[in-house]
Amino acid sequence: MPGLTFDELDGLTVTAADWWFNLRASNTEPLLRLNVEARDEETMAKVRDEVLAIVRG
């Protein structure tokens, strides 16, 4: 996808111009950890919800 970078060093990190997220397995618990940062709360919530929909898919 244009404008996105992907890194698999520690889980999956996807970076765009105004947001990024990292999704990885926890080292201490049987679960996935999702961290999302964005320029504003609305963008963060949108990215979070889209990633969670894919994961829960």
N, CA, C and O atoms as a printed pandas DataFrame, in Angstrom:
     atom_number atom_name residue_name chain_id  residue_number  x_coord  y_coord  z_coord
0              1         N          MET        A               1    0.841   -1.178    0.000
1              2        CA          MET        A               1    0.000    0.000    0.000
2              3         C          MET        A               1    0.889    1.244    0.000
3              4         O          MET        A               1    1.827    1.338    0.791
4              5         N          PRO        A               2    0.600    2.178   -0.868
5              6        CA          PRO        A               2    1.406    3.403   -0.933
6              7         C          PRO        A               2    1.339    4.199    0.370
7              8         O          PRO        A               2    0.280    4.328    0.984
8              9         N          GLY        A               3    2.489    4.725    0.775
9             10        CA          GLY        A               3    2.523    5.576    1.956
10            11         C          GLY        A               3    2.636    4.840    3.273
11            12         O          GLY        A               3    2.693    5.475    4.326
12            13         N          LEU        A               4    2.671    3.499    3.243
13            14        CA          LEU        A               4    2.808    2.718    4.470
14            15         C          LEU        A               4    4.157    2.026    4.487
15            16         O          LEU        A               4    4.659    1.591    3.451
16            17         N          THR        A               5    4.740    1.929    5.674
17            18        CA          THR        A               5    5.931    1.106    5.834
18            19         C          THR        A               5    5.601   -0.014    6.811
19            20         O          THR        A               5    4.796    0.152    7.727
20            21         N          PHE        A               6    6.242   -1.155    6.595
21            22        CA          PHE        A               6    6.013   -2.344    7.399
22            23         C          PHE        A               6    7.334   -2.805    7.984
23            24         O          PHE        A               6    8.360   -2.807    7.304
24            25         N          ASP        A               7    7.301   -3.199    9.261
25            26        CA          ASP        A               7    8.485   -3.708    9.946
26            27         C          ASP        A               7    8.057   -4.913   10.771
27            28         O          ASP        A               7    7.038   -4.864   11.460
28            29         N          GLU        A               8    8.820   -5.983   10.707
29            30        CA          GLU        A               8    8.490   -7.191   11.446
30            31         C          GLU        A               8    9.513   -7.514   12.527
31            32         O          GLU        A               8    9.617   -8.662   12.958
32            33         N          LEU        A               9   10.273   -6.508   12.971
33            34        CA          LEU        A               9   11.311   -6.740   13.976
34            35         C          LEU        A               9   10.732   -7.233   15.297
35            36         O          LEU        A               9   11.245   -8.197   15.864
36            37         N          ASP        A              10    9.687   -6.604   15.797
37            38        CA          ASP        A              10    9.051   -6.994   17.066
38            39         C          ASP        A              10    7.548   -7.070   16.817
39            40         O          ASP        A              10    6.815   -6.145   17.165
40            41         N          GLY        A              11    7.086   -8.158   16.220
41            42        CA          GLY        A              11    5.693   -8.261   15.811
42            43         C          GLY        A              11    5.545   -7.586   14.467
43            44         O          GLY        A              11    6.430   -7.689   13.618
44            45         N          LEU        A              12    4.446   -6.905   14.265
45            46        CA          LEU        A              12    4.206   -6.170   13.025
46            47         C          LEU        A              12    3.979   -4.710   13.370
47            48         O          LEU        A              12    3.079   -4.376   14.141
48            49         N          THR        A              13    4.796   -3.847   12.797
49            50        CA          THR        A              13    4.610   -2.409   12.943
50            51         C          THR        A              13    4.278   -1.841   11.577
51            52         O          THR        A              13    4.997   -2.070   10.604
52            53         N          VAL        A              14    3.180   -1.096   11.513
53            54        CA          VAL        A              14    2.754   -0.430   10.287
54            55         C          VAL        A              14    2.760    1.061   10.578
55            56         O          VAL        A              14    2.175    1.515   11.562
56            57         N          THR        A              15    3.425    1.820    9.713
57            58        CA          THR        A              15    3.559    3.261    9.912
58            59         C          THR        A              15    3.019    4.003    8.699
59            60         O          THR        A              15    3.359    3.688    7.559
60            61         N          ALA        A              16    2.170    4.995    8.962
61            62        CA          ALA        A              16    1.649    5.901    7.940
62            63         C          ALA        A              16    2.109    7.315    8.300
63            64         O          ALA        A              16    2.845    7.503    9.268
64            65         N          ALA        A              17    1.682    8.293    7.531
65            66        CA          ALA        A              17    2.113    9.674    7.774
66            67         C          ALA        A              17    1.650   10.199    9.123
67            68         O          ALA        A              17    2.388   10.929    9.785
68            69         N          ASP        A              18    0.428    9.839    9.549
69            70        CA          ASP        A              18   -0.116   10.436   10.770
70            71         C          ASP        A              18   -0.533    9.418   11.825
71            72         O          ASP        A              18   -1.230    9.769   12.777
72            73         N          TRP        A              19   -0.116    8.160   11.670
73            74        CA          TRP        A              19   -0.413    7.137   12.677
74            75         C          TRP        A              19    0.539    5.949   12.518
75            76         O          TRP        A              19    1.182    5.781   11.482
76            77         N          TRP        A              20    0.609    5.143   13.557
77            78        CA          TRP        A              20    1.330    3.876   13.483
78            79         C          TRP        A              20    0.697    2.910   14.474
79            80         O          TRP        A              20    0.048    3.319   15.436
80            81         N          PHE        A              21    0.899    1.605   14.218
81            82        CA          PHE        A              21    0.502    0.605   15.195
82            83         C          PHE        A              21    1.508   -0.522   15.220
83            84         O          PHE        A              21    2.214   -0.776   14.244
84            85         N          ASN        A              22    1.560   -1.196   16.368
85            86        CA          ASN        A              22    2.380   -2.386   16.541
86            87         C          ASN        A              22    1.487   -3.465   17.123
87            88         O          ASN        A              22    0.774   -3.235   18.100
88            89         N          LEU        A              23    1.530   -4.638   16.523
89            90        CA          LEU        A              23    0.767   -5.787   16.984
90            91         C          LEU        A              23    1.754   -6.920   17.197
91            92         O          LEU        A              23    2.487   -7.304   16.285
92            93         N          ARG        A              24    1.764   -7.453   18.418
93            94        CA          ARG        A              24    2.720   -8.522   18.721
94            95         C          ARG        A              24    2.178   -9.420   19.814
95            96         O          ARG        A              24    1.292   -9.039   20.580
96            97         N          ALA        A              25    2.722  -10.605   19.867
97            98        CA          ALA        A              25    2.384  -11.535   20.942
98            99         C          ALA        A              25    3.044  -11.054   22.225
99           100         O          ALA        A              25    4.166  -10.549   22.198
100          101         N          SER        A              26    2.355  -11.207   23.343
101          102        CA          SER        A              26    2.923  -10.864   24.636
102          103         C          SER        A              26    4.022  -11.870   24.980
103          104         O          SER        A              26    3.931  -13.046   24.631
104          105         N          ASN        A              27    5.049  -11.398   25.661
105          106        CA          ASN        A              27    6.112  -12.295   26.116
106          107         C          ASN        A              27    5.756  -12.997   27.416
107          108         O          ASN        A              27    6.395  -13.986   27.775
108          109         N          THR        A              28    4.751  -12.507   28.125
109          110        CA          THR        A              28    4.455  -13.044   29.457
110          111         C          THR        A              28    3.043  -13.591   29.606
111          112         O          THR        A              28    2.747  -14.267   30.591
112          113         N          GLU        A              29    2.157  -13.308   28.635
113          114        CA          GLU        A              29    0.770  -13.742   28.731
114          115         C          GLU        A              29    0.318  -14.303   27.388
115          116         O          GLU        A              29    0.887  -13.941   26.358
116          117         N          PRO        A              30   -0.687  -15.178   27.366
117          118        CA          PRO        A              30   -1.157  -15.750   26.105
118          119         C          PRO        A              30   -2.143  -14.813   25.378
119          120         O          PRO        A              30   -3.325  -15.129   25.242
120          121         N          LEU        A              31   -1.648  -13.681   24.923
121          122        CA          LEU        A              31   -2.498  -12.714   24.243
122          123         C          LEU        A              31   -1.695  -11.869   23.276
123          124         O          LEU        A              31   -0.464  -11.881   23.292
124          125         N          LEU        A              32   -2.409  -11.132   22.429
125          126        CA          LEU        A              32   -1.786  -10.179   21.518
126          127         C          LEU        A              32   -1.825   -8.795   22.137
127          128         O          LEU        A              32   -2.772   -8.447   22.842
128          129         N          ARG        A              33   -0.800   -8.011   21.875
129          130        CA          ARG        A              33   -0.756   -6.630   22.341
130          131         C          ARG        A              33   -0.834   -5.708   21.126
131          132         O          ARG        A              33   -0.125   -5.900   20.138
132          133         N          LEU        A              34   -1.699   -4.715   21.217
133          134        CA          LEU        A              34   -1.853   -3.729   20.155
134          135         C          LEU        A              34   -1.590   -2.351   20.727
135          136         O          LEU        A              34   -2.232   -1.935   21.691
136          137         N          ASN        A              35   -0.641   -1.646   20.128
137          138        CA          ASN        A              35   -0.360   -0.260   20.488
138          139         C          ASN        A              35   -0.612    0.589   19.255
139          140         O          ASN        A              35   -0.127    0.278   18.167
140          141         N          VAL        A              36   -1.371    1.662   19.428
141          142        CA          VAL        A              36   -1.701    2.563   18.319
142          143         C          VAL        A              36   -1.437    3.991   18.772
143          144         O          VAL        A              36   -1.832    4.388   19.868
144          145         N          GLU        A              37   -0.771    4.757   17.923
145          146        CA          GLU        A              37   -0.594    6.189   18.156
146          147         C          GLU        A              37   -0.993    6.921   16.884
147          148         O          GLU        A              37   -0.763    6.430   15.779
148          149         N          ALA        A              38   -1.594    8.102   17.043
149          150        CA          ALA        A              38   -2.025    8.901   15.898
150          151         C          ALA        A              38   -1.992   10.372   16.263
151          152         O          ALA        A              38   -1.799   10.741   17.421
152          153         N          ARG        A              39   -2.183   11.205   15.250
153          154        CA          ARG        A              39   -2.130   12.669   15.467
154          155         C          ARG        A              39   -3.292   13.164   16.308
155          156         O          ARG        A              39   -3.193   14.214   16.943
156          157         N          ASP        A              40   -4.420   12.402   16.320
157          158        CA          ASP        A              40   -5.561   12.804   17.135
158          159         C          ASP        A              40   -6.334   11.554   17.573
159          160         O          ASP        A              40   -6.134   10.464   17.038
160          161         N          GLU        A              41   -7.203   11.735   18.539
161          162        CA          GLU        A              41   -7.924   10.604   19.120
162          163         C          GLU        A              41   -8.857    9.931   18.109
163          164         O          GLU        A              41   -9.002    8.709   18.119
164          165         N          GLU        A              42   -9.476   10.708   17.256
165          166        CA          GLU        A              42  -10.395   10.141   16.255
166          167         C          GLU        A              42   -9.659    9.195   15.306
167          168         O          GLU        A              42  -10.151    8.107   15.004
168          169         N          THR        A              43   -8.485    9.607   14.838
169          170        CA          THR        A              43   -7.690    8.762   13.946
170          171         C          THR        A              43   -7.227    7.516   14.669
171          172         O          THR        A              43   -7.277    6.418   14.114
172          173         N          MET        A              44   -6.773    7.677   15.914
173          174        CA          MET        A              44   -6.335    6.523   16.695
174          175         C          MET        A              44   -7.458    5.509   16.835
175          176         O          MET        A              44   -7.232    4.314   16.646
176          177         N          ALA        A              45   -8.666    5.960   17.162
177          178        CA          ALA        A              45   -9.800    5.047   17.350
178          179         C          ALA        A              45  -10.144    4.334   16.042
179          180         O          ALA        A              45  -10.469    3.147   16.054
180          181         N          LYS        A              46  -10.074    5.041   14.924
181          182        CA          LYS        A              46  -10.376    4.434   13.627
182          183         C          LYS        A              46   -9.368    3.340   13.294
183          184         O          LYS        A              46   -9.752    2.242   12.890
184          185         N          VAL        A              47   -8.074    3.635   13.463
185          186        CA          VAL        A              47   -7.024    2.643   13.186
186          187         C          VAL        A              47   -7.180    1.457   14.139
187          188         O          VAL        A              47   -7.121    0.307   13.705
188          189         N          ARG        A              48   -7.374    1.719   15.411
189          190        CA          ARG        A              48   -7.555    0.653   16.397
190          191         C          ARG        A              48   -8.711   -0.266   16.012
191          192         O          ARG        A              48   -8.565   -1.488   16.011
192          193         N          ASP        A              49   -9.853    0.324   15.687
193          194        CA          ASP        A              49  -11.024   -0.465   15.347
194          195         C          ASP        A              49  -10.823   -1.296   14.080
195          196         O          ASP        A              49  -11.276   -2.438   14.002
196          197         N          GLU        A              50  -10.143   -0.719   13.091
197          198        CA          GLU        A              50   -9.882   -1.456   11.855
198          199         C          GLU        A              50   -8.940   -2.637   12.085
199          200         O          GLU        A              50   -9.168   -3.726   11.557
200          201         N          VAL        A              51   -7.885   -2.424   12.871
201          202        CA          VAL        A              51   -6.955   -3.512   13.162
202          203         C          VAL        A              51   -7.661   -4.604   13.979
203          204         O          VAL        A              51   -7.505   -5.790   13.685
204          205         N          LEU        A              52   -8.423   -4.221   14.984
205          206        CA          LEU        A              52   -9.128   -5.214   15.789
206          207         C          LEU        A              52  -10.137   -6.015   14.962
207          208         O          LEU        A              52  -10.313   -7.210   15.198
208          209         N          ALA        A              53  -10.793   -5.378   14.008
209          210        CA          ALA        A              53  -11.743   -6.087   13.142
210          211         C          ALA        A              53  -11.018   -7.151   12.309
211          212         O          ALA        A              53  -11.541   -8.247   12.108
212          213         N          ILE        A              54   -9.838   -6.831   11.836
213          214        CA          ILE        A              54   -9.057   -7.800   11.060
214          215         C          ILE        A              54   -8.617   -8.962   11.958
215          216         O          ILE        A              54   -8.739  -10.128   11.582
216          217         N          VAL        A              55   -8.106   -8.632   13.145
217          218        CA          VAL        A              55   -7.618   -9.663   14.063
218          219         C          VAL        A              55   -8.745  -10.587   14.487
219          220         O          VAL        A              55   -8.566  -11.803   14.543
220          221         N          ARG        A              56   -9.898  -10.020   14.784
221          222        CA          ARG        A              56  -11.036  -10.819   15.254
222          223         C          ARG        A              56  -11.738  -11.545   14.118
223          224         O          ARG        A              56  -12.473  -12.506   14.344
224          225         N          GLY        A              57  -11.502  -11.068   12.867
225          226        CA          GLY        A              57  -12.094  -11.512   11.646
226          227         C          GLY        A              57  -12.611  -12.862   11.587
227          228         O          GLY        A              57  -13.129  -13.281   10.552
